[in-house]
Amino acid sequence: MRFDLVDLRLFLLVAERGSITHGAELAGLALASASARIKGME
């Protein structure tokens, strides 16, 4: 499985903030898009 830099940055932001919502906002992504990216990393 391959991850791009957006996925890795999003993962880091979510881990730092403790929230997918806040991580998505900081990454400039919609919550649904961020959630799908995180799910794809599982």
KANOR-V373411 format. One record per residue. N is the residue number from 1. RES is the residue in one letter. SS is DSSP state (H for helix, E for strand, - for the rest). OMEGA is omega in degrees with one decimal (* if undefined). NEAR is the number of other ideal C-beta (glycine too) atoms within 12 Angstrom. Layout:
n->N res->RES ss->SS omega->OMEGA near->NEAR
n->N res->RES ss->SS omega->OMEGA near->NEAR
This chain:
n->1 res->M ss->- omega->-179.0 near->7
n->2 res->R ss->- omega->175.7 near->8
n->3 res->F ss->- omega->174.3 near->16
n->4 res->D ss->- omega->-176.5 near->13
n->5 res->L ss->H omega->177.7 near->12
n->6 res->V ss->H omega->178.7 near->22
n->7 res->D ss->H omega->-177.7 near->25
n->8 res->L ss->H omega->177.9 near->18
n->9 res->R ss->H omega->178.3 near->22
n->10 res->L ss->H omega->178.9 near->36
n->11 res->F ss->H omega->179.4 near->25
n->12 res->L ss->H omega->179.8 near->18
n->13 res->L ss->H omega->178.9 near->26
n->14 res->V ss->H omega->179.5 near->27
n->15 res->A ss->H omega->-179.4 near->17
n->16 res->E ss->H omega->-175.6 near->15
n->17 res->R ss->H omega->-179.6 near->18
n->18 res->G ss->- omega->-175.8 near->10
n->19 res->S ss->- omega->175.9 near->19
n->20 res->I ss->H omega->-179.7 near->28
n->21 res->T ss->H omega->-179.5 near->20
n->22 res->H ss->H omega->177.4 near->18
n->23 res->G ss->H omega->179.0 near->30
n->24 res->A ss->H omega->178.8 near->26
n->25 res->E ss->H omega->-178.8 near->18
n->26 res->L ss->H omega->179.2 near->19
n->27 res->A ss->H omega->-179.2 near->29
n->28 res->G ss->- omega->-179.2 near->14
n->29 res->L ss->- omega->171.7 near->24
n->30 res->A ss->- omega->-178.8 near->16
n->31 res->L ss->H omega->-180.0 near->20
n->32 res->A ss->H omega->178.8 near->13
n->33 res->S ss->H omega->179.3 near->20
n->34 res->A ss->H omega->179.3 near->30
n->35 res->S ss->H omega->178.8 near->21
n->36 res->A ss->H omega->178.5 near->18
n->37 res->R ss->H omega->178.6 near->28
n->38 res->I ss->H omega->179.2 near->29
n->39 res->K ss->H omega->179.2 near->14
n->40 res->G ss->H omega->179.6 near->17
n->41 res->M ss->H omega->-176.7 near->21
n->42 res->E ss->- omega->* near->11
